[in-house]
Amino acid sequence: MKALLPLFPFSNIKRGSIVGLIVAIVIYVVIAAVLGVVLSLVAGMPIINWVAGIISTLIWIYEVVGIVLAILKFIK
């Protein structure tokens, strides 16, 4: 888990800190929402549509892993 934390900077919260956990989750959700809007605007172009879909999926995976790491760090 220590090897993954540098890749997910918002997941590095203190154990038992509910405020830190909520802030980390809100940051990940806001980033996902903003990038979702940007990618939906760009996705109107045919060739960029499938690239935007791949990027969107990769960002979703990154966000989910970041939230899971934040929760694990909170519990641990």
Beta strands, then each sheet from edge to edge (+ up, - down):
end
